[in-house]
Structure formats: C-alpha cells, structure tokens
C-alpha cells in the first residue's frame, strides 16, 4: 500500500463506495490527494504524502495521551500512554479532574508498573514500540481501575514525568467523555410516549403584526395556537445565522454559522428599547413606513432586502438607546452575562459580521472572506484585532442582535410551554455551513476549505450534487476533543425540546467533493464517539433527537441510531414496499418521526395535482420528454396506490368513490392521509402547515436556486385565523383524536 493510500485510510477517506445502481466506484488517487490536502496534509507529490504520513504517525507516538476518549456509561476506559522507552523506574504523576467535583484525584505510578500494549493511530494498531530519530518510544496502558466509576460528563486526565534530573518535564492530557447509552426519549417527556406536531418554515409565517417575514413574536403566537389545536410540538426550519450585510443570501440550509441565529427573525416591536426611543416610534408610525410594512406583509413572496431595509436601521437606533443605558441597568447586566456565557465564539461571530459588512459594502466582489486582504482572513491577525478595537461598537451591535434574537426565541418557547406544548420546539441543524461564512472564517482548522459537501450521482441527479457547504474535518474535530461539535449541539438544543439533525448519516460518513474538480468520495467520521456525545447533550439539555435518515443509508446505521435513542425520520412518500405499494401504518418503526412531506418535497396537494411535475417541465429539469411522461404516469399510479392504501385501512373518503387516480384534490383526502399516518406506532407524527392550509406550492425545489422561489413563499393565512379554518380542523381532527384523546 502506498503512502498516499495509507494516509487516506488514516484520515478516513473510504477507498470505494457503491452507487445507487450497485456499481462500485473506486476513489482515485487524484481525489485522495485533494481531500487529504483539504484537511491540511500536503500530498501533491509522493514525497509529500510520505512526509505527511510520517508526521501523523509520529505525532501519535510523541504525545503522551490521545486528545480524547469517548466511552459509554459503565464501560471500562482503555487508555494508552506513549512514553520514551527505558523509563521503568521513573515515577509518573497523574491528575484526574472530574466534572462537577471541586477536588481532583491524584497519584503516582512507576512507569514499569504500566503494562505494554499496542498504540492505536486512529483505529489502527501500529505496534507497541517504535524508533523515532534515534529515540525509542513504547506504548503502555493506563490502569483502568483508576478511571473506573466516572460519572457521565466531561473529565480531564493529566499525566507528567521527568525522565531524569534536570531534563524537561513530559506532560500530556486527554479529555475523557462518559456518555449515556441513549438519548432522552419521547416517553420520558410525554407519559403516553407519543405526540403530534406542526412543521413550520418560520420565514413563511403570516401574522397581523409581522413586517413581511415570520418573526419570533409571531412564533410565540403560533406556538400558542398549535397547543390550542392539541399539538405537542412545533417543528422549525433552521434558524441559523445568515448574512445581515447581504439579505439576498436566504437559504436556511446554507448558513454563515449554525451556532447563532438569523437576526431578521427579531420582532422589532418587541425589543424593550423601543419604548425609550421616540424617533424609532415616530419612524414606525410614519405613513411611508406603514405603507412599506403593509406592502411587505401583503406580498405573496418574502422580499428579504425590503424586510432588512425596514428592520436594520431601526435596530441600530434601538441599540443606540441600549448603549446609553448605565452599566448597572438590568438589560446591560443581562447582555454582559450573555456575552460571557457565549464566550469567544460570539465575539468571533460578531466580529465577522462587522468585517463582512465593511468589505461587502466596499466591494460586492469581496463577499467571500477568502477574497479579503490576506491579513483579514485570520481572526487572530494583528489587523483583525486592530479592527475589533477600532470598531468595537459595531461588533457589540452584532452581539446585541444575537442576544435579542436569543431572548425572543426563548420567550416564544416559553409561551409554547405555558400553553401546553410538552415538547416545545424542534429545531433543525443543517448538515454544514457555507465556506464563505462566519464559522469557516472563525475556525478554518475545523471547517474544511478546498472541499464541499454533496451527494454521489443517483437517478434524480445523474451528475451528483454539490451543496456548496464546508464539511467538518474529522481530524480537526478529534484534535479539538470534539468541542466544536459539542458547542454546535448545545447552540441548537437551546430553547428546544427536540433537535432534528439534517442528513444524520454525516455522523458516519459524508460525501466530499474536491474544489479542484476531482470526483468525490466518502469520508468517515467517528460514529460511536459522535453518537455518544449526542446522547450526553440530549440528556443534559432535555432534548429529544431526530435523525433525518433519508437517501442512501449505510448498512448498520439505523440500528446504531436506534440503540442510541435517535428517532428515525420517515416520509410517507418514500415508505414503500419493493413493488411500489405504500407501507401500511403498522410497518412504520416505533422509534421514528413520521410525516407526509418535507420542505424539499411537494405538499400533499402539490403531489396529488402534479404541481411539482409542472414546475420541473417549466424549468426544463427533465433530460427528455420520455422521462417526464414516465413521471406523469408514475404519479397517476401513486394516486391509485394511495387510495388503495386508504381503502385497506377503511379510511378512503366517500368523496373518492373509485380507484381512478385523476380525481380532484379535496381536504378530506389530506385528512384521511394523516389519519392513516397517525395509525403508525411512530413516537411523533408531523403535519406540515402547508398541508393544513391546502397549499399547492412547496417551500424548496431541490436542484434550483433562483429559477424557483425557494425559501420565499408566505403562507396564505395568518396565524390568527388558523383555529377558525375548517380545513385546519379537518386535518387536525384525526391527529388530535388519536394522540390526545380530544375531539375537535
């Protein structure tokens, strides 16, 4: 095996994969070079690959302890210590800091008392002894009994020794993560063990008080409405931070940062400083401003630049009022506490937004931070630090917006809980972040530059998909003892009772596509470690976890999710037998969330009427007329299959007297379909708000950007009217009757 192949194995690049047609696709040498290089290991030549391989292998020997070890509660902790040979008589000091304990455990051992064993590099044993530049190193095992009985949590072990008098001290430490076997379960939150919820794209929410975009104030009203209808949770699209300086970048699954919030969701009228800012009140009350609000609210599609133009100037005025408050004012002390809690990550994010604003306004061609002057491409450069000091007020402004957004989201969640939502909100964690955003700029060692996330070719995308997002580096994650992943989970479990992890297969492997145009390949991640951390954070944050496991799912992956208590994500459109027939409700898994549709699929009305197929024809997305004709034929068959499935359950509405697939859409058919779905044993059943309202257009059409109004569609009815609409009552009735025992 060549050095390049060995290095690719070490960093987790899979040597081949099988595509959806069963063809084996080998990972080329060019792809290996590109992807290993994207992780920061030079591989342009064979000599470079050899040197990089030697460096990573030697690093594992030269440091005393690995950066992190993850085990499940009750398991023994097998931990190796790498030491220079010949130190048997030298004492080794150790210190074990246990999370939550004021006093650490300490002790000393003779090196010779530690048994010799194989060193693991990644997951590969590489022997128990090696010679590096004339110095022999050996691997020894730390006594497992000294680490026994650790509680669930994050602990730190430090070891040190001095080979001989006057020599430098050798020192190393590792993070020990003890995780529970399973995540928080639905039945631990809801005694009946089941709930139904409403899926909402927040930007689409229509209310009598919004300014053309759903906001956190409207979300609080929606949460109360959902509870009044009998729902147990509200599902949300990703609320991730986008780009305040450029409101044209609107895709929630292509964020600047997954750890912070989209500040356009702030309800300006709910910001406390408004009461003490007369000029802002006057501006809002002015006829021209009210006319702009009415126009934005009446628009069928969200006009993000218009909403931004309404909100940001006012938020700047409100911040000026806030900045003038005395330091001991409750708002000032609360903000200071928030900044301290969020720490350096918030400061870097706010600093990026101030820099992005400066460069983008200077030249729209400087949208990507990699196009900025070199001195500003690193957050720790002297030039960036000087900017942070010179523009400290602007940086604080963006931190203030995050604080206010977080406060309002928290209040919306509290309103939902008070109204009776036992699970509250489920938030959605996108699979990755945009390479031009705050997360990639703030920690380039964790988010890979030089490769994008995507998917291999399939029957819908013959050339594969490139999502234009930066993957997390598995090497960088391990070197950072998984802290960035932990922080990401905590940020998205905040104010939530459940978390949906988009494309959850990324916990095991993710398809990377080199920027140089090479073919893509799958890159492995430490699944067991990451699932353990998910379970630990789930319990710490009292948050149920749902894994979006649609598409190509690796063998053994779903059982691993089930063992960890991560709910599967089942979409009725896809739940079929090999002959294409829809699965009966009893065939759905218990540990799952079931839904008819998603944001990337047609609404049920759109599915029944073929609206999505019309869009594909209009946008010339079919490779041939024959492929479109096949889709139209297949859709007719699917309508027939759905009627058959409803008939077998005794649920087919009387208004559909025969099995013909061209009968018109009626609300009672959508209600029957949700009655069908709720017969499944799945823990959570979701209904999309678009299906409750009989909307025909879907929120997002994959494979398009500007051709289709993705992420812009407004709901046809305001939240204030939902409980009075007959179609809403019809569709809610079977869910409410089955899961709450209530009648409409």
C-alpha positions as a printed Julia matrix, in Angstrom:
744×3 Matrix{Float64}:
   0.0    0.0     0.0
   1.38   3.4    -0.97
   1.95   6.22    1.49
  -0.97   8.11   -0.1
  -3.3    5.13    0.37
  -2.21   4.65    3.97
  -2.64   8.36    4.68
  -6.09   8.35    3.06
  -7.07   5.4     5.25
  -5.77   7.2     8.33
  -7.84  10.35    7.72
 -10.94   8.31    6.88
 -11.29   8.53    3.1
 -13.2    5.46    2.01
 -11.42   3.56   -0.81
 -14.67   2.94   -2.71
 -18.44   3.17   -2.48
 -21.37   1.57   -4.26
 -23.68   3.97   -6.08
 -27.45   3.67   -6.14
 -27.27   1.3    -9.11
 -24.92  -1.03   -7.24
 -21.82  -0.05   -9.2
 -18.55   0.01   -7.27
 -16.8    3.35   -7.61
 -13.14   3.43   -6.65
 -11.67   6.54   -5.07
  -8.99   7.83   -7.41
  -5.52   8.92   -6.38
  -6.37  12.46   -7.51
  -9.38  12.54   -5.21
  -7.34  11.19   -2.3
  -4.67  13.85   -2.82
  -7.26  16.62   -2.99
  -9.24  15.55    0.07
  -6.22  14.78    2.25
  -4.81  18.14    1.22
  -8.08  19.83    2.19
  -7.51  18.51    5.71
  -4.22  20.37    5.86
  -1.85  17.49    5.0
   0.32  18.14    1.9
   0.07  15.33   -0.65
   0.86  16.94   -4.01
   3.74  14.5    -4.56
   4.56  11.03   -3.29
   7.31  12.52   -1.15
   4.85  14.96    0.42
   2.41  12.11    1.1
   5.19  10.09    2.74
   6.2   13.07    4.86
   2.6   13.78    5.91
   2.04  10.13    6.81
   5.2   10.08    8.88
   4.13  13.29   10.65
   0.7   12.0    11.7
   2.09   8.65   12.83
   4.88  10.26   14.81
   2.5   12.74   16.43
   0.57   9.81   17.92
   3.78   8.43   19.43
   5.31  11.7    20.6
   2.37  12.88   22.69
   1.73  11.07   25.93
  -2.06  10.81   25.62
  -4.6   10.96   22.77
  -6.68  14.15   22.65
  -9.96  12.48   23.6
 -11.56   9.19   24.59
 -15.33   8.58   24.49
 -16.94   5.65   26.3
 -20.46   4.71   27.33
 -21.51   4.73   30.94
 -20.48   1.51   32.67
 -17.74   0.62   30.19
 -14.13   0.38   31.23
 -11.81   3.06   29.87
  -8.95   1.61   27.82
  -6.35   4.36   27.57
  -2.82   4.21   26.23
   0.18   6.31   27.27
   3.05   6.76   24.82
   6.44   7.17   26.5
  10.14   7.04   25.68
  11.45   3.54   26.36
  13.7    2.71   29.29
  11.89   4.73   31.96
  10.61   1.82   34.03
  11.86   3.26   37.34
  10.65   6.81   36.66
   7.52   7.91   38.58
   4.56   9.07   36.52
   2.24  11.59   38.19
  -1.44  11.69   37.26
  -4.3   14.04   37.99
  -7.95  13.29   37.21
 -10.34  16.26   37.2
 -13.93  15.07   37.43
 -16.58  17.43   36.12
 -18.54  18.98   38.94
 -16.07  17.91   41.64
 -14.01  20.53   43.44
 -11.15  18.17   44.26
  -9.2   16.17   41.71
  -7.93  12.64   42.16
  -4.14  12.44   42.07
  -1.45   9.8    42.39
   1.9    8.42   41.22
   2.88   5.22   39.43
   6.17   3.73   38.34
   6.28   3.57   34.55
   7.39  -0.05   34.81
   4.1   -0.92   36.51
   2.16   0.06   33.38
   1.62  -2.91   31.02
   2.88  -2.64   27.44
   0.27  -2.67   24.67
  -0.39  -1.63   21.07
  -0.71   2.06   20.21
  -3.81   2.95   18.21
  -3.36   5.54   15.46
  -6.91   6.46   14.57
  -8.45   3.0    14.88
  -5.4    1.15   13.54
  -2.95  -0.66   15.85
   0.62   0.21   14.86
   2.52  -1.87   17.38
   3.84  -1.12   20.85
   7.33   0.18   20.09
   8.96   2.43   17.51
  12.25   4.26   16.94
  11.93   7.95   16.07
  15.12   9.81   15.23
  17.14   7.56   17.48
  14.69   7.64   20.39
  12.65   4.54   21.16
   9.02   5.01   22.19
   6.68   2.45   23.65
   3.0    2.32   24.4
   1.73   1.44   27.86
  -1.77   1.12   29.29
  -3.04   3.45   31.98
  -4.64   1.43   34.82
  -8.35   1.13   34.04
  -9.22   0.8    37.72
  -8.05   4.36   38.36
 -10.63   5.58   35.84
 -13.47   3.31   36.97
 -16.78   4.72   38.16
 -16.55   8.07   36.39
 -19.98   9.71   36.13
 -21.48  10.83   32.83
 -19.81  14.02   31.7
 -16.57  15.63   30.57
 -13.45  14.88   32.6
  -9.72  15.52   32.14
  -6.74  13.29   32.87
  -3.25  14.81   33.01
  -0.04  12.78   33.28
   3.53  14.04   33.69
   7.03  12.71   34.35
  10.63  13.85   34.24
  12.89  11.28   32.51
  15.9   12.34   34.57
  17.02  15.11   36.88
  17.36  18.38   35.01
  15.54  17.12   31.92
  12.38  18.89   30.67
   9.14  17.57   32.08
   6.99  15.46   29.75
   3.33  16.28   30.09
   0.1   15.28   28.37
  -3.61  15.42   28.94
  -6.76  13.94   27.47
 -10.46  14.56   27.69
 -12.49  11.6    28.95
 -16.13  11.73   27.87
 -18.52   9.33   29.58
 -21.82   9.2    27.69
 -25.17   7.57   28.41
 -26.37   4.68   26.28
 -29.42   6.52   24.98
 -30.76   9.98   24.29
 -33.72  11.44   26.11
 -36.82   9.62   24.83
 -40.28  10.9    23.97
 -41.83   8.64   26.6
 -39.67  10.31   29.28
 -41.21  13.67   28.36
 -44.75  12.59   27.48
 -46.19   9.75   29.59
 -48.21   8.4    26.65
 -44.99   8.15   24.66
 -46.43   9.79   21.52
 -47.16  13.26   20.22
 -48.09  15.07   17.05
 -46.74  18.36   15.85
 -46.87  21.02   13.16
 -43.93  21.7    10.85
 -43.36  25.39   10.08
 -40.97  27.38    7.92
 -40.68  30.42   10.2
 -39.96  32.91    7.41
 -43.29  31.86    5.8
 -45.37  32.6     8.88
 -48.02  35.2     8.19
 -49.38  37.28   11.06
 -51.25  40.53   11.53
 -48.17  42.1    13.13
 -45.19  40.95   11.04
 -43.21  43.1     8.62
 -43.24  40.76    5.65
 -41.31  37.91    7.3
 -42.26  35.5    10.05
 -40.6   36.51   13.3
 -40.14  35.35   16.87
 -43.15  37.32   18.05
 -45.34  35.51   15.52
 -43.68  32.25   16.51
 -44.87  32.71   20.09
 -48.42  33.23   18.82
 -48.09  30.19   16.55
 -46.86  28.04   19.46
 -49.92  29.0    21.49
 -52.17  28.26   18.52
 -50.54  24.85   17.98
 -51.06  24.0    21.65
 -54.7   25.07   21.41
 -55.13  22.68   18.47
 -53.74  19.84   20.61
 -50.22  19.62   19.17
 -47.28  18.54   21.31
 -44.54  20.32   19.39
 -43.75  22.79   16.6
 -41.04  21.87   14.09
 -38.92  24.7    12.67
 -36.64  25.19    9.69
 -33.01  26.01   10.57
 -32.85  29.34   12.39
 -29.12  29.67   11.65
 -27.34  32.97   11.13
 -27.17  34.18    7.55
 -25.57  37.44    6.33
 -27.01  40.72    7.66
 -24.9   42.71    5.19
 -26.37  40.77    2.25
 -30.06  39.88    2.67
 -30.09  38.22   -0.77
 -28.43  35.1     0.68
 -31.52  33.44    2.14
 -31.12  29.64    2.14
 -31.53  28.39    5.74
 -29.56  25.22    4.93
 -26.58  27.25    3.67
 -25.83  29.36    6.76
 -22.96  31.58    7.78
 -22.95  29.87   11.17
 -25.01  27.05   12.64
 -24.29  28.25   16.19
 -26.07  31.61   16.03
 -29.41  32.98   14.89
 -30.82  34.79   11.87
 -31.31  38.3    13.24
 -34.05  39.13   10.69
 -36.35  36.98   12.83
 -36.22  39.65   15.56
 -39.61  41.27   16.16
 -38.61  44.94   16.31
 -41.8   45.91   18.12
 -40.88  43.52   20.95
 -37.39  44.96   21.6
 -37.56  46.65   25.06
 -35.54  49.68   23.94
 -38.35  50.7    21.57
 -40.31  52.16   24.48
 -37.48  54.63   25.15
 -36.64  55.53   21.54
 -39.11  58.2    20.38
 -37.51  58.7    16.97
 -37.88  54.97   16.23
 -41.51  55.09   17.36
 -42.11  58.06   15.09
 -40.44  56.31   12.2
 -42.62  53.23   12.63
 -45.77  55.35   12.9
 -44.97  57.4     9.78
 -47.29  56.89    6.78
 -44.47  55.91    4.44
 -43.14  53.28    6.85
 -46.59  51.83    7.48
 -47.21  51.69    3.73
 -43.97  49.76    3.28
 -44.95  47.36    6.07
 -48.4   46.79    4.57
 -46.86  46.11    1.15
 -44.32  43.68    2.59
 -47.0   41.91    4.63
 -49.3   41.58    1.62
 -46.64  40.17   -0.7
 -47.01  36.55   -1.78
 -43.24  36.07   -1.54
 -40.85  37.27    1.15
 -38.8   40.24   -0.03
 -35.76  39.81    2.21
 -33.96  43.04    1.14
 -37.15  45.01    1.82
 -37.55  43.41    5.25
 -33.91  44.1     6.04
 -34.33  47.74    4.99
 -37.25  48.04    7.4
 -35.63  46.33   10.36
 -31.89  47.02   10.45
 -31.96  50.85   10.59
 -34.44  50.65   13.46
 -32.4   48.02   15.27
 -29.41  50.36   15.01
 -31.46  53.13   16.68
 -32.61  50.76   19.41
 -29.05  49.65   20.01
 -28.0   53.28   20.45
 -30.62  53.59   23.18
 -29.35  50.41   24.78
 -25.7   51.54   24.6
 -26.6   54.69   26.53
 -28.03  52.74   29.46
 -25.98  52.75   32.67
 -23.75  49.73   33.24
 -25.88  48.55   36.18
 -29.14  48.6    34.2
 -30.79  45.13   34.16
 -30.59  44.99   30.36
 -26.89  45.8    30.42
 -26.14  43.2    33.07
 -28.2   40.58   31.21
 -26.32  41.35   27.98
 -22.97  41.11   29.77
 -23.99  37.74   31.2
 -24.98  36.53   27.71
 -21.64  37.6    26.23
 -19.8   35.82   28.99
 -21.89  32.67   28.53
 -21.41  32.6    24.76
 -17.73  33.43   25.11
 -15.19  33.75   22.32
 -17.49  32.14   19.74
 -19.96  35.04   19.96
 -17.18  37.63   19.76
 -15.74  35.98   16.65
 -19.17  35.78   15.05
 -19.97  39.43   15.74
 -16.51  40.44   14.54
 -17.02  38.53   11.3
 -20.35  40.25   10.69
 -18.76  43.66   11.18
 -15.92  42.74    8.8
 -18.26  41.21    6.24
 -20.33  44.38    6.31
 -17.24  46.52    5.76
 -15.81  44.54    2.85
 -19.11  43.73    1.14
 -20.18  47.37    1.17
 -16.77  48.36   -0.1
 -16.97  45.87   -2.98
 -19.64  43.17   -3.53
 -16.87  41.08   -5.07
 -15.44  40.71   -1.55
 -18.43  38.69   -0.34
 -16.26  35.63    0.36
 -13.77  36.15    3.18
 -11.13  34.29    1.17
 -11.26  37.26   -1.23
 -10.44  39.7     1.59
  -6.89  41.01    2.03
  -4.76  38.2     3.45
  -4.32  39.95    6.8
  -8.07  39.81    7.42
  -8.52  36.14    6.6
  -7.44  35.05   10.09
  -9.37  36.12   13.19
  -6.18  36.25   15.27
  -4.18  38.55   12.99
  -3.0   41.93   14.34
  -5.02  43.71   11.64
  -8.23  41.96   12.66
  -7.6   42.68   16.32
  -6.99  46.33   15.48
 -10.28  46.42   13.56
 -12.06  44.86   16.55
 -10.8   47.66   18.77
 -11.49  50.45   16.26
 -14.99  49.19   15.52
 -15.8   47.76   18.94
 -19.18  49.47   18.95
 -20.17  47.8    15.66
 -19.02  44.41   16.91
 -21.05  44.95   20.07
 -24.07  45.87   17.92
 -23.97  42.49   16.22
 -23.52  40.73   19.57
 -26.53  42.71   20.86
 -28.63  41.45   17.94
 -27.73  37.85   18.76
 -28.68  38.44   22.38
 -32.03  39.96   21.48
 -32.76  37.17   18.96
 -31.93  34.57   21.61
 -34.13  36.33   24.17
 -37.09  36.47   21.79
 -36.7   32.82   20.74
 -36.59  31.87   24.42
 -39.76  33.85   25.09
 -41.54  32.19   22.17
 -40.54  28.79   23.54
 -41.78  29.76   27.0
 -45.12  30.83   25.54
 -45.47  27.45   23.87
 -44.65  25.56   27.06
 -47.04  27.68   29.1
 -49.79  27.0    26.55
 -49.25  23.24   26.83
 -46.66  22.14   24.24
 -44.86  19.34   26.13
 -42.01  19.05   23.59
 -42.0   22.71   22.63
 -39.97  23.48   19.51
 -37.91  21.1    17.49
 -35.03  22.94   15.9
 -33.27  21.83   12.74
 -29.48  21.51   12.46
 -28.26  21.92    8.87
 -25.66  19.43    7.64
 -22.89  22.02    7.21
 -22.09  25.72    6.88
 -21.22  27.9     3.9
 -17.47  28.22    3.21
 -17.82  31.99    2.99
 -19.38  32.39    6.4
 -18.5   33.2     9.97
 -17.97  29.6    11.07
 -15.46  28.85    8.3
 -13.61  32.13    8.92
 -13.59  31.72   12.68
 -12.09  28.23   12.75
 -10.57  27.14    9.45
  -8.96  24.17   11.22
 -12.36  22.64   11.86
 -14.3   23.6     8.73
 -12.52  22.28    5.66
 -11.53  24.64    2.86
 -10.92  23.0    -0.51
 -13.8   20.52   -0.48
 -17.58  20.76   -0.43
 -20.35  18.56    0.91
 -22.6   16.85   -1.61
 -24.04  13.56   -2.76
 -22.96  10.97   -5.35
 -24.88  10.5    -8.59
 -28.35   8.96   -8.36
 -31.39   8.56  -10.59
 -32.53  12.13   -9.84
 -29.11  13.79  -10.21
 -27.01  11.89  -12.72
 -24.02  14.18  -12.14
 -24.35  14.08   -8.37
 -24.97  17.09   -6.13
 -22.61  19.72   -4.79
 -24.27  21.58   -1.93
 -21.51  24.17   -1.71
 -21.0   23.68    2.03
 -17.85  23.17    4.11
 -17.57  19.83    5.93
 -16.23  19.47    9.43
 -12.76  17.95    9.47
 -12.73  14.6    11.31
  -9.06  15.23   12.14
  -9.78  18.72   13.41
 -12.71  17.5    15.5
 -10.62  14.87   17.24
  -7.72  17.25   17.83
 -10.18  19.69   19.41
 -11.56  16.88   21.64
 -14.92  17.31   19.84
 -15.56  20.69   21.47
 -16.83  22.34   18.25
 -19.37  19.52   17.82
 -20.43  19.81   21.46
 -20.86  23.57   21.1
 -22.91  23.07   17.94
 -25.31  20.68   19.66
 -25.7   22.97   22.66
 -26.39  26.0    20.5
 -29.14  24.2    18.58
 -30.7   22.49   21.58
 -31.12  25.9    23.18
 -34.81  26.76   23.72
 -35.78  23.44   22.12
 -37.38  20.21   23.27
 -36.18  18.28   20.24
 -33.44  18.57   17.64
 -33.64  17.31   14.08
 -30.2   16.57   12.63
 -30.32  17.07    8.87
 -28.63  14.31    6.84
 -27.74  12.46   10.03
 -25.65   9.96    8.05
 -22.94  12.62    8.26
 -22.22  11.27   11.74
 -20.83   8.17   10.0
 -19.69   9.44    6.64
 -20.16  12.38    4.31
 -19.61  12.76    0.58
 -16.83  15.28   -0.06
 -16.24  16.86   -3.47
 -12.83  18.47   -4.08
 -12.86  22.05   -5.31
 -10.34  21.09   -7.99
 -12.99  19.17   -9.91
 -11.92  15.64   -8.95
 -14.57  13.02   -8.33
 -15.98  12.91   -4.84
 -15.54  10.28   -2.14
 -16.99   9.4     1.22
 -15.08  10.49    4.31
 -15.66   8.61    7.56
 -16.42  10.19   10.92
 -16.17   8.58   14.38
 -19.82   7.49   14.59
 -19.69   5.87   18.04
 -17.98   8.88   19.58
 -20.36  11.39   17.99
 -23.46   9.4    18.9
 -22.22   9.19   22.49
 -21.86  12.97   22.62
 -25.32  13.41   21.04
 -26.79  11.2    23.78
 -24.96  13.1    26.53
 -26.03  16.53   25.27
 -29.56  15.27   24.65
 -29.94  14.4    28.31
 -28.14  17.49   29.58
 -30.36  19.77   27.5
 -33.52  17.68   27.98
 -33.84  17.39   24.22
 -35.18  14.52   22.1
 -33.13  13.87   18.94
 -34.45  13.06   15.45
 -32.09  11.96   12.68
 -33.05  12.77    9.07
 -32.01   9.45    7.55
 -33.39   9.8     4.03
 -31.44   8.75    0.96
 -28.62   6.23    0.88
 -28.28   4.87    4.42
 -25.13   2.82    5.24
 -25.58  -0.75    6.44
 -25.9   -0.92   10.21
 -26.5    2.81   10.55
 -30.17   2.78   11.51
 -29.62   0.1    14.2
 -26.9    2.32   15.68
 -29.35   5.24   15.81
 -31.98   3.02   17.39
 -29.56   1.8    20.07
 -28.73   5.4    20.92
 -32.35   6.52   21.02
 -32.17   8.79   17.96
 -35.54   8.75   16.2
 -35.61   7.84   12.53
 -37.31  10.2    10.05
 -39.94   8.54    7.89
 -41.69  10.29    4.98
 -44.88   8.67    3.67
 -43.95   9.35    0.04
 -40.85   7.15    0.46
 -42.2    4.42    2.73
 -42.85   1.78    0.07
 -42.6   -1.93   -0.49
 -40.33  -3.15   -3.32
 -43.33  -3.23   -5.68
 -44.01   0.48   -5.01
 -47.04  -0.01   -2.76
 -47.25   2.26    0.26
 -46.41   0.59    3.55
 -49.22   0.02    5.99
 -49.1    2.13    9.17
 -48.14  -0.92   11.2
 -44.96  -1.29    9.14
 -43.56   2.03   10.35
 -40.96   1.83   13.14
 -41.89   2.9    16.65
 -38.73   4.93   17.25
 -39.39   7.38   14.47
 -40.98  10.64   13.45
 -43.44  10.17   10.59
 -44.61  12.83    8.16
 -46.33  13.01    4.79
 -43.93  15.52    3.24
 -40.96  17.81    3.93
 -39.72  21.24    2.83
 -37.87  19.63   -0.12
 -40.88  17.7    -1.4
 -44.24  18.67   -2.83
 -47.05  19.49   -0.45
 -49.74  16.83   -0.49
 -51.95  19.0    -2.68
 -48.98  19.64   -4.96
 -48.24  15.91   -5.06
 -51.84  14.96   -5.84
 -52.22  17.56   -8.59
 -48.72  17.08  -10.04
 -47.74  20.69   -9.38
 -44.1   19.69   -8.78
 -44.01  17.93  -12.15
 -45.34  21.07  -13.81
 -42.5   23.05  -12.24
 -39.92  20.56  -13.47
 -41.26  20.82  -17.0
 -41.44  24.62  -16.84
 -37.81  24.84  -15.65
 -36.58  22.28  -18.2
 -35.34  19.93  -15.5
 -36.24  16.79  -17.44
 -33.46  15.25  -19.55
 -36.02  14.02  -22.1
 -39.78  14.1   -22.86
 -39.87  10.39  -22.08
 -38.63  10.95  -18.54
 -41.4   13.48  -17.93
 -44.04  11.16  -19.38
 -42.82   8.43  -17.06
 -43.09  10.76  -14.04
 -46.65  11.73  -15.01
 -47.61   8.06  -15.44
 -45.95   7.08  -12.16
 -47.75   9.86  -10.31
 -51.09   8.6   -11.55
 -50.17   5.14  -10.31
 -49.15   6.61   -6.95
 -52.51   8.33   -6.57
 -54.19   4.97   -7.2
 -51.85   3.33   -4.68
 -52.7    5.91   -2.04
 -56.41   5.36   -2.49
 -55.82   1.62   -2.24
 -53.8    2.07    0.97
 -56.56   4.21    2.48
 -59.16   1.63    1.46
 -57.29  -1.19    3.2
 -57.41   0.86    6.41
 -61.08   1.78    5.93
 -60.12   5.45    5.59
 -60.9    6.33    1.98
 -63.28   9.31    1.92
 -66.71   8.77    0.41
 -65.98  11.62   -2.0
 -63.46   9.32   -3.74
 -65.81   6.58   -4.93
 -63.41   4.76   -7.23
 -59.71   3.96   -7.64
 -59.08   6.33  -10.53
 -56.01   8.47   -9.95
 -57.27  11.64  -11.63
 -59.88  12.63   -9.06
 -59.53  16.22   -7.75
 -57.84  17.17   -4.51
 -60.14  17.66   -1.52
 -59.3   18.49    2.09
 -60.93  15.27    3.31
 -58.34  13.28    1.38
 -55.47  15.05    3.19
 -57.28  14.48    6.49
 -57.67  10.77    5.71
 -53.98  10.51    4.85
 -52.98  11.99    8.2
 -55.45   9.66    9.87
 -53.62   6.85    8.07
 -50.23   8.1     9.27
 -51.3    8.51   12.87
 -52.13   4.78   12.98
 -48.41   4.13   12.74
 -46.74   3.43   16.09
 -44.15   6.16   15.47
 -43.43   8.33   18.5
 -44.02  11.62   16.66
 -46.34  12.36   13.74
 -45.85  15.71   11.99
 -48.22  17.6     9.75
 -46.76  20.38    7.62
 -48.52  23.73    7.95
 -48.7   23.87    4.13
 -50.8   20.68    4.17
 -53.04  22.04    6.92
 -53.77  25.06    4.72
 -54.04  23.15    1.44
 -51.08  24.98   -0.1
 -50.06  23.72   -3.53
 -46.51  25.13   -3.71
 -43.57  23.56   -1.9
 -41.07  25.67    0.09
 -37.99  24.48   -1.8
 -37.41  22.72   -5.12
 -34.06  20.87   -4.97
 -31.82  21.4    -7.97
 -32.86  25.04   -8.32
 -31.6   28.31   -6.86
 -33.22  31.37   -8.44
 -35.43  29.61  -11.01
 -37.94  28.68   -8.3
 -38.88  30.96   -5.37
 -37.17  28.79   -2.79
 -37.4   29.84    0.87
 -39.65  32.79   -0.03
 -43.23  31.53   -0.04
 -45.57  33.1     2.5
 -48.47  31.16    4.0
 -51.85  32.09    2.59
 -53.47  32.54    6.01
 -52.34  34.46    9.1
 -51.66  32.65   12.36
 -54.56  34.5    13.96
 -57.04  32.71   11.64
 -55.76  29.14   11.95
 -58.1   27.9    14.66
 -61.14  29.14   12.72
 -60.38  27.44    9.39
 -62.43  24.36    8.52
 -59.59  22.72    6.56
 -57.3   23.04    9.58
 -59.9   21.47   11.86
 -60.45  18.63    9.39
 -56.78  17.68    9.16
 -56.08  18.14   12.85
 -59.05  16.04   13.95
 -57.58  12.54   13.38
 -54.27  13.56   14.95
 -55.92  15.17   17.94
 -58.36  12.31   18.45
 -55.7    9.59   18.2
 -52.9   11.18   20.22
 -54.62  13.44   22.75
 -57.98  11.79   23.17
 -59.65  15.11   22.42
 -62.24  15.91   19.8
 -62.31  19.0    17.64
